[in-house]
Amino acid sequence: MLPLREYPDIESPIVNVSTNYTGASAEVVETKITQILENHISGIEGIKSINSSSRNGSSNITIEFNIDRDIDAAANDVRERVSRALDRLPEQVRPPEVSKSNSDDSPIAWFVLNSETMDTLQLSDYAQRFIVDRLAVVDGVSNVRIGGERKYAMKVWLNRQAMAARGITSSDIEQVLRRENVELPAGEIESLDRDFSVRIARSYKTQDDFNNLVIKRGEQGYLVRLGEVADVHLEAADDESTFRGNGKNMIGLGIVKQAKANTLEVVDNARKELEKIKRNLPQGTTIQDSYDSSIFIRESITEVYRTLAIAMILVVLVIYIFLGNIRATLIPAVTVPVALVATFMFLLAMGYSINLLTLLALVLAIGLVVDDAIVMLENIYRRIELGEPKLLAAYRGAREVGFAIIATTLVLVAVFIPLVFMDGRIGALFTEFAFAVSAAVLFSSITALTLSPALCSKVLKPSNKENRFSQWMDNQFSRLEQAYRRVLQRNLTRKYSLIVMLALAGFTSYSLFQQIPSELTPKEDRGTFFVMMNGPEGASYENNAENMAKIEERLLPYVESNELSRVLVRVPGWGGQGGVAIIGMPDWDERKRSTWEVIDEISGKMQEVTDIRAFAIMRRGIGGGGNARPIEFVLQGNDYDELAAWRDRILARARDNKGLVRLDHDYKETFPQFLISINKTRAADLGVSVNAIGQTLETMLGQRRVTTFIDRGEEYDVILKGTKADFSAPDNIADIYVKSRSDALVPLDSLITIKEEATAARLNRYNRMRAITITANLAGNYTLEQALDFLNKVAAEENDIDGAIDYKGESQLFYEGASAMTYVFILALTVTFLVLAAQFESFVHPLVIMLTVPLGLVGAMYGLFLTDSTLNIYSQIGIVMLIGLSAKNGILIVEFANQLRDKGIVFEQAIVDAAAQRLRPIIMTSLTTVMSSIPLVFATGPGFESRMVIGVVIFAGVSVATILTLFVIPTAYTLLAKKTQSPEETSKRLEEQSQQYPEQEM
């Protein structure tokens, strides 16, 4: 019933505005469209960022909203603002299209379709007719991409010499096609009994039909047909695409999920539909799996389930070792399934999911949920050993430790309260984590206060009726308790050593904090990576395909040696890239070396291919799109030339930093183009419009879709196009003709001048400012924090234009997370202190207890330092947890010391007795917490990098904090709490005063 996914739903609502302005340059599009639309859109509530791109003839604006903004309401607001701006846009602009989008619209799975009987064109048509629509309606699927797709079209290859000889222009042919190839209603025929509709059917369906189309009547009544001035063929509309798998041509079916959809469910649903499709495939045609991002998610979750089971076994084993008998072990052990089942019910009621973070929360909670039951069990067991009957011991023991259990539970829950109120994607990411841990701890506390005493009164027995192992364990703990008592009494005489220890702990924590690098998340081996390739600016399809073939040639030997399981090559790539290779690794337990080692080696081999920029990158789990690079450093200013100069100075210094590799940027002012200027006076004299010149050039140098035709129930384009051979050089434009007012042919070179220049193909803006984004990958162990610190420093030193800097993707999320976690840590300390102050009715006792937090931090920092780990969102969450885990032991000692003082025991003796009598439950509860983290510390398989970090923090932090707490808390209590009183003392005084002054009737 609970949905299964990789992470909680953290997708921000995104709305896209796309506008076409045919013939306009990027500069005109930016000033006349993009800026105007941005000015109107910017005032909408809840906008997080506005990212825009202006190209020749088109504008695209992406608006990202705060995560709590409703996507439908946001899209409606954008449409309303865009409609207001229409009057300010140029008349020739097509109405802007507003659509809801996805922050990461890359396919989550690829399936490959190949055939022994069909070529790529036929296979693409079959997929479009019989497969794509069936997959597109699968629940959760947003779009189905066809990699290497080639669509049928009726291509009309115009022969410029033949057209000129017959006095025909491309505009003439276009007008005839639009006029003749139509299907029109022609009224009705009405009889007495029935009515019949009449329509004019299309006469042009086949290649021969189009060849026989009459263009004009020539001299002496001769009919000039289309086949005389053009070659008409039924062929691919665009043959500039390639998709290969392991060196074989095929087409790919890419599944793109909806923004809020569950990756696992979408892939599973798509597979089920494909199984149905396979039953009806033509002979010799197959569909196979190729790339599946859900495998990593599924395997990661399986690993966490396995870790959860191991943690449960280890915790129960520790309880048995310390208690020495099965009966006593069952009492805290039964808390685990009760708390877990109750937590799952709570997650279901809240509408949450089972994901890596909620499961990780439950793994860490395993050690916590038994703590309260252990404290209850140990206290009742001690009273039974002192000779009390089981029922009475259960009653008194439960009352004695009830306050401590409630206090520790509230402290652990209080630690996670700030996580719930965090804003943005980081807050959404860890809200479910916080609720899962809090729910597990609350339910375990209820179980410990109710079920555990009842079980103790029924199943516990005195030690003289137990086995030898139980008696031996009791004897060992008695000896340990006596030894600890002696050491503690000597330590209390050196009270001011506490100040030295705490100062040393603080200094050590700060020093290690400065040395440990920071990043957003640990680098994860996700089993699949990509090789992105970009050719020179303006590189042709043939050039890109040739370079991708060279890359493929260097990758296929890895497939043959089984170091790679698959290599998919696609030209062109995603987002305007020259090409991309999707590379799959074997299963985690079948690999000869890690994916990172393979990536480093392949990246080196990419340097052998000259004139291109190629790099390997691992798909990201959190932070930006799946294929985004970790460094996205944004330079903002008012002028692109000034920004480009600033960029060049930064890049010159960044190239000397060996930690930054594959540096790139998104403002390429080297895109080659020919700028055509029209002699408007001469054109006006001849009666030639600018529109006619533009459309003629578009047809002959590019292509124009002028009409359609029907074939077997599907509609295809009719495309006019000049031959490539005729226009391989700019001088050939002279042989293109347009018609004057008198229908005479006018060569274009008499109306235009051509100038070659280099310009930027795309002008980008970010948050309404002109922007250039520098991107890079990280080398080796160079962290995101180090890279951004370096770029921030260099950018500030080289900034002579009063420019600003900003961040995108993972870089932006890193800074959001860093500031949020600092806020959370401080707030967690404050809330914990206030909760303790309310429970103990004192500010001194909470202060004593909170002195354990620096001790836990020392352990956590040492653990991260010794394992070469980083400070990231996982380790930071572990550190926040340590606040509650460290304070827990202090609560047990301080609360029991207060009870003993209430019974009349002298101050020094009370703290010694409290610490000694609570030694066993402290060791047991700490050890169960440590044991629950051991499976995380030694984790393997998919996603182990993130689990290991939080495991190290808990293991090292709790271990160090427990050992030092046993001495720091008694010493601090002796030093600070001598003049304090417990809440029980206040209650007694109030009761005495009530008896002394009875309430009088008014």
N, C-alpha and C positions, 0 to 999 in steps of 0.2 A: 504493500500500500504506500510506503514511503518511496518517493522518486529517488533514483540513483543518478548521481552526476559527479563530475570532477570537483568542482568548486560551487559554493553558493552562487546564486544569480547576482552577478555584479556588473552586468552590462548596462552602460549608460544609454539613455534614449538618444538616438541620433536621427536628425532630419536633414535631408539633402535637397538642395535647390540647384537645378541644372537649367541653363539657358543657352540657346543657340542664336548666333548673330553671324550668318553666313557672309564670308568675305572680309570680316573685320579682323584687324591685327590683334595680337595679344595686348598691346598697349591700349588700344581703343576699347577692347572688351573690359579691361581692368577699370578704366576711368568712367566709361559710359554705362557699364552694367554692374560689375562686381561691387564697386564702392557704393553705388546708389542702393543696391539691395542690402548690403551690409548695414548701411546707415539706418534703414527702416527696420531691419531684423533685430538690431542690437538691443533694443529696449525691452525685449520679451523677457518675462520672468523666468528665472532658473537656468539661464545660459551659463555653461561652464567655459566653453571656448568656441570660437568661430575660425574655421580653417577654410581658405578659399584658394582656388587655382584658376588663372585666366590663360587660355590658349587661343591660338588663331581660330576664331569662329565660335568659341564656346566658353562658358563660365560655369564653374562648379563651386558651390558653397556648402560646406559641411558644418552643421551646428550641433555641438554636443551639449546635452543638458545635464543638470544634476541628476544623480541616480534615482532620487525620489520623485522626479517629475513624470507625470503620465505622458506616454508617448503619443497617444491620440490627441490629447489636449495640446501638447507642444506642436504637433504637426498642424493642427487647426490654427493655432496662433501664428505660425509661420506663413500659412496660406493667406491669412487675413492681412498681415503686414506686406507680403509680396504684392497682393492685389492693390494696395495703396500706392505702390511704387510704379505701377504699370504706366501711368501717364508721364513719368519722367524718363522712361526708356525710349530709345530710338524706335521709329515706326516700323523698321524692317525686322526688328527683333521678334522671334517667335515667343509666345507666352511661356514664362518660366514653369518648369515642372517641379512640384514639391512631392517628395516621397520619403517614407520612413526607411531608415537604413540600418545597417549592422556595423558595429565597430570593427569586426573582423569577418569579412565576407569571403574568406578563402575556404575552399572545399574541405570538409572534415573527412571525406573518403573519396577515393577514386576507384572505379571499376573499369576494366578495359574490355573493349568489344573488338574482336577480330574475326575474320572470315576467310575461308579458302575459296569462296565463289564470288565474293563482292570486292570491288576496289574501295578506296577511301570515300569517294563521292557517293557511291551506292550505299555503303555502310552508314555514312552520316545521314543520308535520307531515310534509311530504314530506322535508325535510332530516333530521328525526329518524328517519324510517323507512328511508331509502335512502342517506344520505350520511354521517351522523355516525359510525355504527358502523364503516363502512369506513375512515374517516380515523382513528378512535380506535385501530385495531389496526396502523396504520403504525408501523414501527420508530422508536422515539424519541419518539413522541407520548404525552404524559401525559393530555391532556384536549382536547376540542373544545368551544369555547364558541359558542353561537348568539347573536349580537348582535341585539337586537330580537325575540327569540323570543316566540311566543305559543302556548301549549299548549292543546289541546282539553280541555274539562271539561264535565261536566253541572252547570250552575250552577242552584241552587235559590234563587231570590230570595224570601225570606220576607216575606209581607204581614202586618204586625203587627196591623192592625185585623181582618182576616179570621180570623187565628189566635185573637185574643181573643174574637171573637164565637162561635167554635166550641169555646172552652175548651181550646185546644191551645197548647202551648209548644214552643220550639225543641228542648228535650230530648226531648219526645215524638216529634218527627219524626226526630231523630237515632237514637233507640232503634229505631224501626220500620225505618229504612233499614238499620241494622246487623243487625237480626234477619231481614229479609225478603230482602235482596239478598245472598244467599250461594250458594256452590256447595259441596255437601257429598257425601262418599262415602256410599253407601247399601247397602253390603254386596256380595254376589255371588250370582249364580245358577249353580248347579252342575248340569250334565247328565251323562249317562254319558260323552259324548265330549268336551265342551268346557265351559270355565268362562267366565262373563261377569261383568265388573265392572259395578256399578250406581252411578250418581251422579245427584244432583239438579242439574239445569242452572240457571244463572242465568236468571231470568225478565225481568230488567230490562236492556235493551240500548239502547233508543231513548228519545227524548224522550216519546213517547206512553206507553211503558211506565211511565216514572216519573210522568207526570201521573196515571195510573190507579192508582198505589199507594194502598192503603187505609191511612189513618192511624188511624181509630177508627170505632166504630159510634156514630152519634148517636142523638138521640131518635127513637123509633118505628122503630128499626132502620135508620135512614138511614146509608149508608156515606159517611164524609167522606174524600175523596181528596186526594192531594197537590196536584193542579192547582187545587183550590178555595182553598187557603191560600198558594199560592206560584206564581210564574211560573218554569217550568222551561225552560231553553234550553241547547242545545249551542253553546257559545261559548268564548272564550278564558278560561282560568283566571285570567290576569292580563294585562290590556291596558295596564298602565302601563309600557310599554317602547317605545322608538323607536330605529330605526337607519336612517340616511339616508346616501347617498353622492352628493356634488355636488348636493344638493337633492332627490334622488329617494328615495322609500321603498324599502327592500329589507331583506334580512337578511344578517348577516355570519357567516362561519365562521372563528372564531379558533383558531389552532393553538397550543397550549401544549406546550412541550417538557418532557421529563423532566429532572431536575436535572443529570444527567451527560451528557445527549445533546448531539450536535454540531448546532448551529443550521443549518449549510449542508446537512448530510445530511438532517435532518428536513424542511426545506422542499423539498428536491429529491424526497424520497420522497413527500411529500404532493402535490406537483405531478404526479408520475407516476400516483398513484392518482386524482387529479382528472381526468386525461386519460381514464382508463378510465371514470370516472363520467359524463363529458360525453357519451359515446356513447349512453347510455340516458336522457338527460334528456327530459322531455316537450316537446312542441312549444311554442315561445315562451319556454322557460326557459333561462337562461344562467348560467354561473359565470365570474367575471372576477377577475383579480388586483386587489388594492386597496392593501394595505400589506405590505411585505416587509422585515424588518430584516436579512435575509441579504444584501441588495443592497449595503449599506455594507460588510459584511465581505468579500464577494466582490470588490468594486471596490478596497477597501483592499489586499487581498492581491495583486491584479493590479498595483496601483501599486508594491508592494514588489518584485514580480518584475521589473517594468520598471526599477526603481531598481537592482536587483541586476545586471541586464544592462548598464546604463549604467556602473555602477561597475567592472565587469569590463573593459569597453572602455577606460575612462579609465585604469585601472591599467596595462593592457597598452600603451597609447599612451605613457604616461610612461616605461615601461621601454624602449620602442623609441627614444624621443627621447634618453634618456640613454646607451643602449648603441650606437645608431646602426646596427644591422643586425638582420635578421630572425632569423638563427641564434641570436644571443645572447638575443634577446627570447623565443624559444620556451622556453628553459630555465626561467626563473621563471614564464612564462605557463602552462606545463603543470602547475605546482603547483596552480593555481586549481581546475580540474575534478577533479583527484585529491583535493584536500582536501574539496571540496564533496560529492562522491559518497561519500567515506568518512564524512563527517559525517552525511549523510542515513542511511547504513547504521547508524551509531551511534544516532541518534535512534530509528530503527525498533526496534533491539535493546532500547533502554531503555523502549519503550512510549510515547514522546513523540509529539507531533503537529507538523505544519507550521502555524504560526500567525504572527501579526504579530510577535511577539517573537523567535521563532526565525529568521524570515526577516530581521528587523532585525539580529539577531546576525550572520547570514551576510553581510549588506551591509557591516557594520563589519569583519568578518573578512577581506573581500576584500583590503583593504590590508595586513592582518597576515600572511596566508598566503604572500604573495610576499616578505616581508621577509627571512626566513631564506635563501631561494633567492637573493635579490639579494646578500646579504652573502657567501654562498658563491661566487656567480658573479663578483662584483667582485674578490675576493681571488685566485681562480684566474686570472682574466683579467689581473690586475696581474703575476702571476708569469710568465705567458706573455709579456707585454710585456718582462719583464726577460731573456727569452731561454731560459727553461726549456722543455723538451719538454712537450707537452700532458698526457701521462699523468703525468709527474712533478709538474707544476704542479697537477694535480687532486689528487694524493695529498697533497702538502705543504700546499697551500692548504686542503684540507678539514680536515687535522689542526690547522692554525693557527687557524681560526675555529670549530672544532667546539665548544670550551668556551663561546665567546660565544653561539653559537646555542642550546646547551642551557640556558645561564643565562637568556637572554631568554625562552625558551619557558617555563621553570619560573616565572619572575617573572610572566609574563602569566597563566599558569594559577593561580598563587598568589593573584592579585588577585581571582579569581572564587570561590575556595574559601569565603569567608564568605557569599556569596550562597546557596550550597547549604544552609547551616545556619540560614538565617533561618526563623523560625516564622511561622505564620499565612498569610493570603492573599497578603501581599506576598512572603513567601518562596516560596510555591508559584508565584507569578506569574513570578518571575525565575530559578527553578531551571533551567528548560529553556533560558532565555537563556544562563545561565552555562555549562551543559553544551555548548550549541551552539558558543559561542565557544571554549571550552577544547578541544573535540574538533577543531575546525578548525585551531587553532594547533598542537596536538600532531601531527596528521597532516601538516601542512605542514612541521613541524620534521623529522619522519621522512623526508619526501620530500627536503628540503634536504640532509640528511646522507647520503642514499643515492643517490637518483636523480639529483640535480643534479650531483654530482661525475662520475658516469658519463657524463652528457650533455656536460659540459664537456670531458671527455677526447676526445670524438668530434667535436663540432661547432665548437668555438671555433678561431679563427685569429688570428695576430698582426695588428696594425693595418696593416702594410704590404701586407697582402693584402685589406684591407677597402676600402669605398667612401669617397668624399671626405667625406660627412656624418659618418661614424664618426670619421675623422681629425680633422675640425673640432671635434667634440664633445670628443674627447680633448685637443685643444689648449686648448679653453676651460676644461676642468676643471683642466688643469695650471696655467694662469694663475690660476684661482680658488684653487687649493691654495697657490700661492706667495704670493698676496696675503693669504690667511687666515693662513699661517705667519708673515708679517711682523707683521700686526696682533696675533696671539696672543702673539708674543714681547714686544711692547711692553706688552700687557695684563698679562702675568705679573709685570711689575715693580711693578704697582699691586695687590698681592694683597689688601689690606684693603678695596678697593672691593667685593669679594665680599660682605662683611658688610653694607655699605650697600645693595647690590642685593637681597639676600635679605630684609633688614628692610623695604625698600620693597615688595617683593613680598608679604610677609606682611601688612603694613598695608593695602595696596591690596585684597588678597583679602578681608580682614575687613571693610573699609569697603563694598565692593561686596556682600558677603554680607548685610550689614545692610540695604542699600537694595533688593536684589532680592526681590520678594514671593514667597511660597511657596504652593503649592496641591498637591492630590493628583495631578491630571493636567491637561494643557492642555485648554481648551475645544475640543471637536471638533464640526464640522459633520457630523452623521450623516444628513442628508438627510430626516429626519422629525422632527417635533416635535408636542407635544400642547398643547391648551388645556384646562385643568382648571377646572371651574366648581362652586362651592358656593353654594347659595342661603341664605336665612335659616334659622335652626334650626327644624326642623319643617316646612320648605317641602314642599308637596304635589307630586305628580308633574306635575300640570297647570302649576304655577308653574315648576318646573324646565324642563319642555318648552318653555314660552313663552320663558323666558330663553335657552335654548339656541338657539331659533329666531332670536332677536335676534342672538346671536353668529354663527350661520350666515349670517345676512343680511349681516353685515359681512365675512365671509370669502369668500363666493362671487364678489364682483368680482375678487378676486385670481386665482381660477380662470379667469375669463373673460379676464383679461389675460395668462394663462399664467405668472404668477409663482408660482402653486401648481398642482400637477398633480392634486390630489384633496383633498377635505375629507369625512371621515367623521364623522358626529355620532351619538353614542350617549347615550340617557337611560334609566335612570340610568347614572352613570359607574362607575368601579372603586372598590372599597373604601369604599362608602357615599357617594361624591361625587354631587353633583346631576347632573352630565353631563360628557362629555369629547368633544373634537373631535380626531381623528387627522388630522394635516395632512402631506401629502407635497409635497416640492419637486421641481422638474424635475431632470434629470441635471446633474451638476456643471458640465459644459461648456456647458450651455444656459441658465444662470441670468443674470439681469440684475443681481442683487446677492446678497450673502451671506445665508445663512439667519439669521444673528444680526441683521442689519439688518431683515429681515422680522419677526422675533420682536419686536424693540423697537417697531416700528410697530404691530403687531397688539396688543401688550400695552397700548399707549396707547389703542387703540380699544376695548379691553375696559372701560376706565374709563367709557365712555359709557353702559354698561348699569348702571343703578342697582340697589341692594339685593342685589347679588351680589358674590362674590369670585371673580374669574377671572384666570388668569395662564397664560402660555405657558412651556413648559419643554422642553428638549431631552432626549431619551433618553440616559441615561448608559451608558458602556461598562464602567467599573470603579467599584465603590463603591456598595453598596446596590442596591436594585431599579432596574430600568431607568427607572421613572418617578419615582424618589425625588428629593427636593430636596437641594441640596448642604448646607444648614444643617439639622442635626437636633440641637438643643441641649436636653439633658434636665435638668430640675430634679427633685430627689428630696427627699422629706421624709416626715413622719409624718401630716400632716393636709392634706387637699385645700384647705381654706379658706386655710390659711397659704401653701400653695404657690401658690394663685391670686393672693393679694395680692402675693407675691414676683414672680410672672409679670407682673402688671400694671405694677409699677414698672420692670421690665426693658423691657417693650414700650414704655412711655411714652418711655424714653430711646432705644430702638432705632429708633423711628419718626423721630427727628431725624437718624439716620444715613442719608444718601442712598445709601450702598453696599448697604444691605439693602432689598430690595423684596418685596412680597407676603408680609409677615409674617403668621404664623398660629400656631395652637396646637391641641392635641387635647383640651383640657378646656373644653367649652362648657357653662356652667351656665345657659344661656338656653333649653334645650330645653323647649318648652311641654308640659304634661301635666295631666290631671285625676286627682287622687288620690281614690279611692273608699274610704270607710271603711264597714264593715259593722257594723250593730247586732247583735252576736252574741247578746245576750239575746233580743231580739225574734225573730231568725231561728230560734233554738232552740225558742222557744215555738211557732212555726208549723211546725216540722219542716223548715225549709229549710237545706240544707247550704251551707257556703261554696263547696264545689266546684261545686254546681249554679248558684250565682250567677256564679261565674267563667266556667263553660262557656257560660252563656247570654249573658253580655256578650261573650265571645270570638266567639260565633256571630253575634250581631246587629250588633256594631260592627266586627268584623273578618271572619273567615271560618274555617270548620272543615272539614277534609277528613274525611269520615265513612265513605266506602266507595269502591268503584271499579266500573267497568263495562268491558266488552270491546267494541272496535270494530275490525273487520278485523284481528284478531290482536294489537292493541295495547291495553294497559290504561290507562285514564284515570281521573281523580279525579271523585268526586261531591262537590260543595262546597255547604255551607249558608252563606247570607250574607244580611244585612239590606240593604235598599236604601239607597243613599247619600242620597237625598232625605229619607228618614225620619229620618236621624240627622245632620243638618247642624248641630245645636245641642245642647248638653248637656241642655237641658230635655226633649228628646225621650226621654231614657232612662226617663222616668216611664211611658211607654206600653209598656215591656217587662214581661212577666209571668213569674213562676215559680210552681210548684205547691207548695201546703202539704201537710201530712201528710194532710189530708182531701181532697186533689185540688182544692181551691178555688184560683182564680187570685189571686196576690198581686202587686200592682204593686211594682216594684223600688224606687221612690222611698220606699216605706214602710220599707224595710230598709237603705237606704244613704244616706250624705251625700256630696256631691261638693265637692271643693275644688280650685281651679285654682292651680298653682304652676309655677315654672321650676326645672329641675334639670339635672344633667349626664346626657346619654344614655349616656355611656361613661366608665368609671373605669379608668385605665391604671396599670400597675405596670411597673417596669423593674429587673431584678436584685433582686427581692423587696422593693422599696421603692415606695411610692406616688410616681407621677411625672407630670409635665406636660412635654410635648415642644414646644419652640418651633421652628418651621420657617420658612425664608426662602429666597428666591433672591438671587443676586448681581447687582448692576448694573454694566454696563460692564466696566472692568478691575479692579474690586474683587475681591480674591482671597480664597480660603477662609481663609488664615492671618490676614489682616487682620480678617475678619469674626469668626472665633473668638476672636482676641485681644480684640476689642472686647467681645464678649459675656461672656467670662471676667472681664474687668475690671469691667463693669457688674454682673454677677451677684455678684461678691465684695463690691462696695460696697453693694449693696442687700440682702445676705443678713443678715437679723436673726432667722432661725429655726433656725440651725445646719443648714441644708440642704446637700445635696451636689449636684454637677453631674456629668454624664456625657454621652456622645455616642453617636449611632447612625449607621449608614450611611456615607456618604462622609466625614462629619466624624470618625467613629471611625477609619476607615481612614487618614485623613490623619495623625492622631497616631501610629497604629501604624507607618505608613511613615516618618515623620520620626524617631522614636526608633530604628527598625530601621536606617535608612540611616546615622545617626550611628555606631551600633555597627559596621556593616559597614565604613565608611570607616576607622575606627580599627583594626579587626581586619585589614583589607586592608593597611594600612601596616605593621602589626606582622609579619604573615605574610611579606610581601615582604622586609622587612628581615632576618628570620631565614633565609629561603631564600638570600638573597644572602650572609649571613654564613657559612652552611654551605658555599657554593660557593667563596667567596674565602678562607675560613679566617681571617677578619679582621672586626672591627667597624668599622674605619676606612673600608675600601673601600665597604661598603654605605652608610655615612653619606654619603660623597661622592656616590654614585650617587643616593641618596634626596633630595639637595638639588635635584634637578630637579623634584620634585613641586610645590613652591610656584610654580614658574615656569609649569607647566601650569595650575594653579589660576587664576593671574592671567589667562591667556588665556581660560580657560573663563568666568570671571566677567565679563570685559569683553565677550565674545561675547554672553552672555545679557543684559547691561545694554544694549548697543547695539541689540539686536534686540527690546527690550521683552519678553523672555521671562521665564519664572518658574523658580524652583527647584521641581521636581516629581520624581516617581519616575523619569521618563525622563532628565532632566538629571542627576539624582543618580547614576544608573547610568553615564552618560557620564563623570562626574567620577571615579568609582571606576576606570573603565577607564583614565583618564589616569595613574593611578599606574603601571601597567605600561607604558603607551606612553611616558611621560616617562622612566622608568628605562631603557628599552631602549637609547637612544642613549648614555647614560652608561656602560652595561655595555660597549658596543663600544669606547669610548675607554679606560676603566680597564683592561679585560682585556688590550688590546693594549699599553698602556703597561707593564703587568707583564711581558709577554712580552719586550719590548725591553730592559727592565732585566735580565731573566734572561740576555740575550745579551751583557750587559756595557756597554750604552749608559748614559751618565751620566743622572742623574735628570731634570734639566730638559730635556735633549735628547730623552729617551724620551717624555715627555708631549707635547712639541711634535710629534715625528714621529708618535706614535700618533693625535693629533687630526687632523693633516694627512692622513695616509694613510686614515683612516676618514671623512674629509669626504664623499667621493663616496657610499659606501653609506648614510651617515646622511641625506644630502639625498635620495637616491633612496627609501629606505624611508619617510622622513617624508612625502615628496611622494605616494607611493602611498597612504599612510594618509589624507592630506588629500584626495586625489582621490576616494577611496572614500566620503568624507563629503559631497562636493559635491552629488551627486544628492539627498541628504537635506536639505541646506541650502536647495536650490531646489525642494523637492518641491511638488507640487500634487495636487489631487484628494482623494478621501476619505481621511481620517486623516492628512493631511500635517502637521497641527499637532504631533502627537507626534513624528513622524519628524524634523521640522525642528529641534526642540529638541535632541535628542541629536546631530544632525548639526552644529549650531552649536557645541556643547561640544567635540566632537572636532576640528572644523576650527580653531577659534580656539585651543584648548588645545594641540594638537600644533604648530601654526604658531609660536606664541610660545615654547613650550618648546624647540623645535628650534633656533631662532635664539639664544636665551639659553644653551642647554646647551653650545653650541660654545665659549663663553667661560667659563661658570661652572664646568663640570666640570674643565677643565685648571687653572683658578685654585685651585679647592678641593683638587684632588689635590696641587698644589704646596704648598699651605698645610698640609694635614693628613696627607698620606701619605708624607712624606719618610723617616720612620723605619720604614715598613712593609715587609713582604716579600710576595712572591706565593706561592701554593700550590706553584708549581714550585720555588721556592727551598727550601721545607721538604722537598720530595721529594729534592732534591739532597743536602741535609744528612743526611737519613736514609740515603741510599744510601752516602755517604762514611763515615758511622759504622758502617754494616753491613760495609763492606769493611775498615775499621780494626779492628773487633772481630768477627771471624767467629764464627758460632754454634758452641758447643762441645757435644759429646755429654755428656749427664748420666750 
